Amino acid sequence: MRLCRACGHVHDDTIHDDAAAACPRCGAAFGLSHPELLDLAIAHIDCDAFYASVEKRDRPELGDKPVVIGHAGGRGVVMTACYVARRFGARSAMPMFRAIELCPEAVVIPPDMAKYKRVSAEIRHLFLKATPLVEPVSLDEAYLDLSADARHIDRPPATLLARLAKAIETTVGVTVSVGLSYNKSLAKLASDREKPRGFSIIGRREAKSFLASLPVTAIHGIGAATAKRLGADGITAVAQLQAMPEAALAARFGKFGHTLARLVHGDDPRQVVPDRPLKSISAETTFRHDLTAVEPLTQVLQNLAARIEERLKRTSLAGGTVVLKLKTTDFRSLTRQSRLVYPTQQAAVIFEHGLRLLRRETDGRAFRLIGIGVDHLMPSEAADPPDLFAP
């Protein structure tokens, strides 16, 4: 499969495999191909030289100049160096005096953390439009779970990521690099491969061989002290760790040894854990062709309700209100709600209330999008009490 990074269109390259082919939807070059493109859903998004990019956004005259963020003089260190400054050797965490020695023409700007936090919040707002499962790592990077039962929008994760990257650059004014894989550690490694404006994929097929080529410090959890300890034994490459039995790693590193044995083979069980409680759970889909009749809309609604049930059960939550979302062909959004007597996790209940709301709106208008969800979330213990009068 091949992805157009300009519009997010996914193209079947088994039908047309010309690597230089233009996207049939927007005319841009596809740019990214991978056999597992539609099977991967864990992403890491990292802003490119974030603090410096924000300053260049606000001061366009700095566009082609080397910019270093940090406090000059004394024991100041570089917080961020733009990519122009990096060509001279300036790097994050480097003493400022050394960065100035390497790049005398650098423009040094004191950090404005309040501004960077505001910009970070704008970017995170865009992330949350795609999925509620966003795990921030810092102001400028986050993990996203875009699996089918997590994402709000029924589109391939690669498509959502391409559109997110474009939206961030267009509306916020900074660029990001994207890593897509099947777990967090590999997604993080992928996002570091091609910067700036990168989009890199690591699939299951190549994960082990890709890891084998890396130094041990690339593995999550191996810091300077552990690397030094391994280096003393002549172990500097991940391939060497892959060749060691799990028992040997456990004997050397205790509990971490068991984790390490999994990580070096591309197995990272960590989940994407959001740092804020969920307020609602929803799913939606945009149609290829606008729909008017209630029957096809009903089928889509039923499928979306099943996805909501899966997510509610996975998070041990229940919803107290069913929310239906529709978008007409002229992009008018309609939102309708139905409050439940008892909170629910059941797709049948969600679908029943959603269908009742839908039928009130199907009056001949054509719709380009339908979505359903639940809010007023609460623990699942209160959900779906048994019906005493049921047979």
C-alpha positions in Angstrom: 0.0 0.0 0.0 1.1 3.5 -0.7 0.2 6.7 1.2 -0.1 10.2 -0.2 1.3 12.5 2.5 -0.4 15.5 1.0 -4.0 14.4 1.2 -3.8 11.1 3.2 -5.2 9.0 0.4 -4.1 5.3 0.6 -3.5 3.7 -2.8 -3.3 -0.1 -3.6 0.1 -0.3 -5.3 -0.6 -3.9 -6.3 -2.9 -2.4 -9.0 -0.5 0.5 -9.9 3.0 0.0 -8.6 4.8 2.9 -10.2 6.8 4.4 -7.3 6.8 7.8 -9.0 3.1 7.7 -9.7 1.0 10.7 -8.7 -1.9 10.5 -6.2 -5.1 10.0 -8.2 -6.9 12.2 -5.7 -4.7 15.3 -5.4 -1.9 14.8 -7.9 1.0 14.9 -5.4 3.6 12.2 -5.3 2.6 9.3 -3.0 5.9 9.3 -1.1 5.5 6.4 1.3 4.9 2.7 0.7 4.8 -0.2 3.2 3.1 -3.6 3.0 1.7 -3.2 6.6 0.5 0.3 6.1 -3.1 -0.5 7.0 -2.2 -2.8 9.9 -0.3 -0.5 12.2 -2.0 1.9 14.7 0.5 3.1 17.3 2.1 6.4 16.5 4.7 8.8 18.0 4.5 12.4 16.9 7.5 14.6 17.6 7.6 18.3 16.8 10.7 19.4 14.8 13.0 21.6 16.9 9.8 22.8 18.7 10.9 25.8 20.6 13.0 27.2 17.8 10.2 26.4 15.3 7.7 28.5 17.4 10.1 31.4 17.5 10.7 31.3 13.8 7.0 31.1 13.2 6.5 34.3 15.2 9.6 36.0 13.7 9.7 35.2 10.0 12.9 37.2 9.5 14.7 34.3 11.3 13.6 31.8 8.7 17.0 30.9 7.2 19.1 31.9 10.3 20.6 29.6 13.0 18.4 29.9 16.1 19.3 28.6 19.5 16.9 28.6 22.4 18.4 29.0 25.9 20.0 31.5 28.3 23.2 32.9 27.1 26.2 33.3 29.5 27.2 31.6 32.7 26.2 28.0 32.8 23.4 28.3 30.3 22.6 25.3 28.1 20.9 24.9 24.8 17.3 23.9 25.1 16.7 23.6 21.3 18.7 24.3 18.2 17.0 24.7 14.9 18.1 22.6 12.0 20.2 25.4 10.5 22.2 25.7 13.8 22.5 21.9 13.9 24.5 21.9 10.7 27.2 23.8 12.6 27.2 21.3 15.5 24.9 23.0 18.0 22.8 20.5 19.9 20.2 20.4 22.7 21.8 20.1 26.2 25.1 21.5 25.0 26.7 24.3 27.0 25.6 27.6 25.4 29.2 28.9 25.2 30.1 25.8 23.2 27.2 26.2 20.8 28.2 29.9 20.2 31.8 28.7 19.5 30.5 26.3 16.9 27.9 28.7 15.4 29.0 32.3 16.0 26.1 33.6 13.9 23.5 32.0 16.0 20.6 34.0 17.2 20.1 33.2 20.9 16.5 33.6 22.2 15.5 33.1 25.8 12.8 30.5 26.2 9.2 31.6 26.6 7.7 28.5 28.3 4.2 30.0 28.6 4.0 30.5 24.8 5.3 27.0 24.2 2.7 25.5 26.5 -0.1 27.4 24.6 1.2 26.1 21.2 1.5 22.5 22.7 -2.2 22.7 23.8 -3.2 23.7 20.3 -1.4 20.7 18.9 -2.9 18.4 21.5 -6.4 19.6 20.7 -5.8 18.4 17.1 -4.6 15.0 18.4 -7.7 14.6 20.5 -9.9 15.1 17.4 -8.5 11.8 16.1 -8.4 9.8 19.2 -8.9 10.2 23.0 -5.9 7.9 23.6 -3.1 10.5 23.6 -0.2 10.1 25.9 2.0 13.3 26.1 5.6 12.7 26.8 6.6 16.4 26.9 5.3 19.6 25.3 6.6 18.6 21.9 5.9 14.8 21.6 3.1 12.3 22.3 2.0 8.8 21.6 -1.4 8.1 19.9 -3.4 4.9 19.8 -5.3 5.0 16.5 -6.6 1.4 16.6 -10.1 0.7 15.3 -11.8 0.7 18.7 -10.0 3.8 19.8 -10.0 6.4 17.0 -12.9 8.7 16.5 -12.8 8.7 12.7 -13.2 5.5 10.6 -10.1 6.1 8.4 -6.7 4.2 8.3 -4.3 5.5 11.0 -1.8 6.4 8.3 -4.4 8.6 6.7 -5.2 10.3 10.0 -1.5 10.9 10.7 -0.8 12.4 7.3 -3.8 14.8 7.8 -2.8 15.6 11.3 0.8 16.5 10.3 -0.6 18.8 7.5 -3.2 20.4 9.9 -0.5 21.1 12.5 1.7 22.8 9.9 -1.1 24.7 8.4 -3.0 25.9 11.5 -0.3 25.9 14.2 2.7 26.8 12.1 5.2 24.2 13.1 6.2 20.9 11.5 6.2 17.4 13.0 7.8 14.0 12.3 5.6 10.9 12.6 6.5 7.3 13.5 4.0 4.6 12.9 4.4 1.0 14.2 2.7 -1.7 16.3 4.1 -0.6 19.7 5.4 2.5 21.4 9.1 1.9 21.4 9.2 1.2 17.7 6.9 4.1 16.9 9.4 6.4 18.8 12.3 5.0 16.9 10.4 5.5 13.6 9.7 9.1 14.3 13.5 9.8 14.8 14.5 8.3 11.5 13.6 11.1 9.1 13.6 14.6 10.5 12.3 17.2 9.9 8.8 16.6 8.4 9.5 12.8 8.5 7.0 10.0 8.3 8.5 6.6 8.9 7.0 3.1 9.4 8.4 0.1 11.2 6.4 -3.0 10.6 6.4 -6.5 12.2 8.3 -8.0 9.3 11.4 -5.8 9.6 11.3 -4.9 13.3 13.9 -7.4 14.5 16.4 -6.8 11.7 16.0 -3.0 12.1 16.7 -3.2 15.8 19.7 -5.5 15.2 21.5 -2.6 13.4 21.1 -0.2 16.3 23.3 0.6 19.3 22.1 -0.6 22.6 21.2 2.9 23.7 18.3 2.9 21.2 16.4 0.5 23.4 13.9 2.0 25.8 15.2 1.8 29.4 18.9 1.5 28.5 20.5 4.7 29.8 24.1 5.7 30.1 24.9 3.6 33.2 23.4 0.4 31.6 25.2 1.1 28.3 28.5 1.5 30.1 27.9 -1.7 32.0 27.2 -3.5 28.7 30.1 -1.9 26.9 32.5 -3.2 29.6 31.5 -6.7 28.4 31.9 -5.8 24.8 28.1 -5.5 24.1 27.4 -2.4 22.1 24.8 -3.5 19.5 21.3 -4.7 19.8 22.1 -7.7 17.7 24.3 -8.9 20.5 21.5 -8.6 23.0 19.2 -10.5 20.6 21.6 -13.4 20.6 21.5 -13.7 24.4 19.0 -16.0 26.1 16.4 -14.3 28.3 17.7 -16.2 31.3 21.1 -14.6 30.8 19.7 -11.1 30.6 17.5 -11.7 33.7 20.6 -13.0 35.6 22.4 -9.8 34.7 19.7 -7.2 35.0 17.0 -8.8 37.2 13.4 -7.9 36.3 14.5 -5.5 33.7 16.3 -8.3 32.0 13.0 -10.0 31.1 11.7 -6.7 29.7 14.9 -6.2 27.8 14.6 -9.6 26.2 11.3 -8.6 24.8 12.2 -5.1 23.7 15.2 -6.2 21.6 13.0 -8.5 19.6 10.4 -5.8 18.9 7.9 -6.7 21.7 6.8 -3.8 23.8 3.5 -4.5 25.8 3.1 -0.9 27.1 -0.2 0.7 26.3 -0.9 4.3 25.3 -2.2 5.8 28.5 -3.9 9.2 28.4 -3.1 11.6 31.3 -6.7 12.9 31.5 -9.9 11.0 32.2 -12.2 10.3 29.3 -15.2 12.5 29.1 -16.8 10.8 26.1 -16.3 7.9 23.8 -17.4 8.2 20.1 -16.8 6.9 16.6 -17.7 8.3 13.2 -17.2 7.7 9.5 -17.3 9.9 6.4 -18.9 8.4 3.4 -17.3 8.1 0.0 -20.7 9.1 -1.5 -23.4 11.0 0.4 -26.2 8.9 1.9 -29.9 9.9 2.1 -31.8 6.6 2.8 -32.2 5.5 6.3 -31.3 1.8 5.6 -27.6 2.3 4.7 -27.3 4.9 7.5 -28.8 2.4 9.9 -26.2 -0.3 9.0 -23.3 2.1 9.5 -24.8 3.3 12.8 -25.0 -0.3 14.1 -21.4 -1.0 13.2 -20.3 2.2 15.0 -22.3 1.2 18.1 -20.5 -2.1 18.3 -17.2 -0.2 18.3 -18.4 1.9 21.2 -19.3 -1.2 23.2 -15.8 -2.6 22.7 -14.2 0.6 23.9 -16.5 0.9 26.9 -15.8 -2.6 28.0 -12.1 -2.2 27.5 -12.0 0.9 29.7 -14.6 -0.5 32.2 -16.8 2.6 31.6 -20.5 3.1 30.8 -22.2 6.0 29.1 -25.3 7.9 30.5 -26.2 9.8 27.3 -26.2 8.7 23.7 -25.0 11.4 21.2 -25.7 11.2 17.5 -23.6 13.4 15.1 -24.5 14.0 11.4 -22.9 16.3 8.8 -24.9 17.4 5.8 -23.5 17.8 2.3 -23.1 21.5 2.9 -21.0 20.7 6.0 -23.6 21.7 8.6 -23.1 19.6 11.7 -26.1 18.3 13.7 -25.8 16.9 17.2 -28.7 15.2 18.9 -28.7 13.6 22.4 -30.8 11.0 24.3 -30.4 10.7 28.1 -30.6 7.1 29.3 -32.5 5.8 32.4 -29.5 3.7 33.3 -25.9 4.0 32.0 -25.0 1.3 29.4 -22.1 -0.5 27.8 -24.3 -2.4 25.3 -24.2 -1.7 21.6 -27.9 -2.7 21.3 -28.9 0.1 23.7 -26.7 2.7 22.1 -27.9 1.7 18.6 -31.6 1.8 19.7 -31.3 5.3 21.0 -29.2 6.4 18.1 -31.6 5.0 15.5 -34.5 6.9 17.2 -32.5 10.1 16.9 -31.5 9.3 13.3 -35.0 8.7 12.1 -36.0 12.1 13.2 -33.4 13.6 10.9 -33.7 11.5 7.8 -36.1 13.8 5.9 -34.6 13.6 2.5 -31.4 15.4 3.3 -28.1 13.8 2.2 -25.4 13.2 4.8 -21.7 12.9 4.3 -20.8 11.8 7.9 -22.4 10.0 10.7 -21.1 9.4 14.2 -22.4 8.1 17.5 -21.0 8.1 21.0 -21.7 8.3 24.7 -20.9 10.9 27.4 -21.6 11.3 31.1 -19.2 8.4 31.6 -19.1 6.5 34.8 -17.7 3.2 36.2 -19.3 0.2 34.6 -20.6 -1.3 37.9 -23.7 0.9 37.5 -24.4 -0.2 34.0 -27.3 -2.2 32.5 -29.2 -3.5 35.6 -31.1 -6.7 34.8 -34.7 -6.4 33.6 -36.9 -8.1 36.2 -39.7 -8.5 33.7 -37.6 -10.0 30.9 -38.5 -13.6 30.0 
